[in-house]
Amino acid sequence: MLNTMLYDPKMGLVHDGALIKRRAPDGSVVDTLRYKGYIVDSPALTETLQRLLPDASMALPIEMGIENPKSGLARRTLDNLQALWNSRWSSDGYDRYNTSSQPDQPGPCSFATCFMLRAQQAAGMYRRSRSTLEWLYNVQGGHTGAYFEEIPINRHREFTDGILPWPAAEIATFVVRNWLGVSFKDDQVVIRPNLYPGSKRVKASLRYKASKINLQIDGIGPIRRAIVNGKIVQPRENASVVLPEGFAGGAVILRSH
């Protein structure tokens, strides 16, 4: 019989002010793995203990806005996830989870690194985000969007990694949602740019319904003035702009001054 006497549902997946991956039925944090079914030459078989934390999936509630990206909880979680950067190599990038429980190979994972990129940008951790983005651009496949799922760091593993389309889709999502700040709330289009410090004028042409949104963002910082198809639209208190009802495409100019 499972001992659930100590379990408190209110604890959830938070511990010491940061997100965790799972709890045991008694409420304790699960951070070790007891599994011996790995293939013969997998890295995990060389470990006496396989750990579960940290795990890149802990960035997902932050990048998706389930947890406020600017909260202390989000920032503490992202600080903990830095342990996945260069955990057993020196060529940068994030692993999927603690390398000691890696069934394939130690090495950076492009898909997981994209999770981190979006969460860091949403949290306003621009230095980390920029470093992550530059790694994704410079790593093999970065110029074409044809990324390996995991970047091989051992020669005998080079032929076991497949190319995934997901990271390329994550990069596009980062640009539109986390950098330009274009998102949907119910049936409304909401724009709240989140540019890097020091950015100059940014222009983008985004497909929207049967037309396009021709977006221009003048400067960084909170939006103070918006012009949609020649008409002034008042930004909301949080500096986001909601496109007028019936908007079907056209010019959107956002100014922070």
C-alpha positions in Angstrom: 0.0 0.0 0.0 1.3 3.4 -0.9 2.1 5.7 2.0 0.3 8.9 1.2 0.0 10.1 4.8 2.5 12.9 4.3 1.4 14.0 0.9 0.0 17.5 0.6 -1.4 18.4 -2.9 -0.7 22.1 -2.2 3.0 21.4 -2.4 2.6 20.7 -6.1 5.8 20.7 -8.3 7.5 23.5 -6.4 10.4 23.0 -4.0 12.8 25.6 -2.5 11.2 28.3 -4.6 11.7 26.5 -8.0 9.9 24.1 -10.2 10.7 20.4 -10.0 9.9 17.4 -12.1 8.0 15.1 -9.9 7.1 14.0 -6.3 6.7 10.6 -4.8 3.4 9.4 -3.4 4.5 10.5 0.0 5.3 14.0 -1.2 9.1 13.8 -1.3 11.0 15.1 -4.3 12.1 12.4 -6.7 15.6 13.1 -7.9 17.1 9.6 -8.5 16.3 7.0 -11.1 16.6 3.2 -10.5 16.6 1.7 -14.0 19.1 -0.7 -15.4 17.6 -1.4 -18.9 20.0 0.8 -20.8 21.8 -0.5 -23.9 25.3 -1.8 -23.2 27.3 1.3 -24.2 25.0 4.0 -22.9 26.5 6.6 -20.7 24.0 6.0 -17.9 25.5 2.5 -17.3 28.8 4.1 -16.2 27.0 5.9 -13.4 26.4 4.6 -9.9 23.5 7.0 -9.5 21.1 8.4 -12.2 19.6 11.8 -11.3 16.4 13.3 -12.8 17.0 16.9 -11.9 17.3 19.3 -13.5 15.2 18.7 -16.6 14.7 21.1 -19.5 10.9 20.4 -19.5 10.8 22.6 -16.3 11.2 25.6 -18.7 8.0 24.8 -20.5 5.5 26.3 -17.9 7.6 29.5 -18.1 7.8 29.8 -21.9 4.1 29.0 -22.2 3.1 31.6 -19.6 1.6 29.1 -17.2 4.0 30.6 -14.6 4.7 34.3 -14.7 8.1 34.5 -16.5 9.1 37.5 -14.3 8.3 35.8 -11.0 10.9 34.7 -8.5 9.8 31.1 -9.1 10.6 31.3 -12.8 14.0 32.9 -12.3 15.0 30.5 -9.6 14.0 27.6 -11.9 16.0 29.0 -14.8 19.0 29.4 -12.5 18.7 25.8 -11.6 18.5 24.8 -15.2 21.8 26.4 -16.0 23.4 23.2 -14.7 22.4 21.7 -18.1 24.6 24.1 -20.0 27.9 22.6 -20.9 27.3 19.9 -18.3 29.9 17.4 -19.8 31.3 19.2 -22.7 32.8 22.6 -23.6 30.9 23.5 -26.9 27.9 25.0 -25.1 24.2 24.1 -25.5 21.8 22.6 -23.0 21.2 18.9 -22.4 17.6 17.5 -22.1 18.1 16.4 -18.5 20.7 15.5 -16.1 23.4 13.7 -18.1 23.8 11.0 -15.5 20.5 9.5 -16.6 21.2 10.0 -20.3 20.3 6.7 -22.2 21.8 7.9 -25.5 24.9 10.1 -25.2 26.1 13.1 -23.3 25.7 16.2 -25.5 23.6 19.3 -26.1 20.0 18.8 -27.4 18.8 21.4 -29.9 15.1 20.9 -29.0 15.6 21.3 -25.3 17.9 24.3 -25.9 14.9 26.0 -27.8 12.8 25.5 -24.6 15.4 27.4 -22.7 15.7 30.1 -25.3 12.0 31.0 -25.2 11.8 30.8 -21.4 14.9 33.0 -20.9 13.5 35.6 -23.3 10.1 35.6 -21.6 11.9 36.1 -18.2 13.9 39.0 -19.5 17.2 37.1 -19.1 18.5 38.7 -22.3 22.2 37.9 -21.9 21.5 34.2 -21.5 18.9 34.2 -24.2 21.3 35.9 -26.6 24.0 33.3 -25.8 21.5 30.5 -26.3 20.3 31.9 -29.6 23.9 32.4 -30.9 24.6 28.8 -30.1 21.6 27.6 -32.0 22.7 29.7 -35.0 26.3 28.6 -35.0 25.9 24.9 -34.2 25.8 22.4 -37.1 22.4 22.8 -38.8 21.8 26.2 -37.4 22.2 28.0 -40.8 19.6 25.8 -42.4 17.2 24.9 -39.6 18.0 21.2 -40.1 19.2 20.4 -36.5 20.2 17.1 -35.1 18.1 16.2 -32.1 21.2 15.8 -30.1 24.6 17.2 -31.2 27.1 14.3 -31.2 30.2 15.0 -29.2 31.7 11.5 -29.7 32.7 10.3 -33.1 31.1 6.8 -32.7 27.8 8.5 -32.1 27.7 10.7 -35.2 25.6 8.2 -37.2 23.0 7.6 -34.6 21.4 11.1 -34.5 18.5 12.0 -36.7 17.5 15.4 -38.0 14.3 16.9 -36.5 12.0 19.6 -37.8 10.8 20.6 -34.3 13.7 22.9 -33.4 13.2 24.9 -36.6 9.5 25.4 -35.7 10.6 26.4 -32.1 12.9 29.1 -33.6 10.1 30.5 -35.7 7.8 30.5 -32.6 10.6 32.3 -30.6 10.8 35.0 -33.3 7.1 35.6 -33.6 5.9 35.1 -30.0 8.8 35.7 -27.7 10.8 38.4 -29.6 8.2 40.3 -31.7 5.6 39.5 -29.0 2.7 38.5 -31.3 0.2 36.2 -29.7 -3.5 35.4 -29.5 -5.9 35.9 -26.6 -9.2 34.3 -27.5 -10.0 35.8 -30.9 -7.8 38.9 -30.5 -4.3 39.5 -31.7 -2.1 40.9 -29.0 1.4 42.4 -29.6 3.8 43.1 -26.8 7.4 43.2 -28.2 10.3 41.9 -26.1 13.3 43.0 -28.0 16.9 42.7 -26.9 18.4 45.7 -25.2 20.0 48.0 -27.7 17.8 46.9 -30.6 17.1 49.4 -33.3 14.0 49.5 -35.6 12.7 46.1 -36.4 10.5 45.2 -39.3 8.6 42.0 -40.0 6.1 40.7 -42.5 3.9 38.0 -41.0 1.2 36.0 -42.8 -2.2 36.6 -41.2 -5.4 35.1 -42.5 -5.6 36.0 -46.2 -3.2 38.9 -45.8 -0.2 40.0 -43.8 0.7 42.0 -40.7 3.5 44.4 -41.7 4.9 45.1 -38.3 7.4 47.9 -37.5 8.7 48.3 -34.0 10.6 51.6 -33.3 12.9 51.2 -30.3 12.9 49.1 -27.2 11.0 49.5 -24.0 7.2 49.7 -23.3 5.0 50.6 -26.2 3.7 54.2 -25.8 2.1 54.7 -29.2 0.5 52.4 -31.8 -0.7 53.1 -35.3 -2.8 50.5 -37.0 -3.5 51.1 -40.7 -3.1 54.8 -40.1 -5.3 55.0 -36.9 -4.0 55.5 -33.4 -4.6 52.6 -31.0 -4.1 53.1 -27.3 -1.7 50.6 -25.7 -3.0 48.8 -22.6 -1.6 49.3 -19.1 0.9 46.5 -19.6 2.2 48.1 -22.8 0.6 45.5 -25.1 -1.5 46.4 -28.1 -4.7 44.7 -29.1 -5.4 44.9 -32.8 -8.9 46.3 -33.6 -11.8 43.9 -34.1 -12.1 43.1 -37.7 -8.4 43.6 -38.4 -7.6 41.6 -41.5 -4.1 42.7 -42.2 -2.1 45.8 -42.9 0.5 48.1 -41.3 1.1 48.1 -37.5 3.6 50.6 -36.2 4.7 50.5 -32.5 6.7 53.2 -30.9 8.3 53.3 -27.4 8.9 57.0 -27.5 
